[in-house]
């Protein structure tokens, strides 16, 4: 039952087999990847802003006491 499969990679989004050296199987998967990267950057930015606000509030509270 063992088959000799040619060397291949898998799409980073849908995991379909693709030729070696490629990252995506289609333009749709490439666009989905770009959208996900953009969302992740926004989440990271918002997280850093939230941390900054918390530090600012804690510091302001400390000096008010």
Steps between C-alpha positions, in 0.01 A plus 500: 500500500803728502504738210800697388380857498707767332659750735258781575401765753158590633307825468532710817126568504308195371776235525455384139813348344702745290833504317817540705593861566145635479308624802143512368289299259296794367458877502206455740718326758770765456243777556356318804854481641555873445172579677594279794842665531335842494255395775785364711693828469190693609449268799863548604472877468178510703656279766796738534265799521298322772818424697600866470162615630521260795850621587385860473196440727705309757768770502244779531326314784831448679577874495151595618531300821 
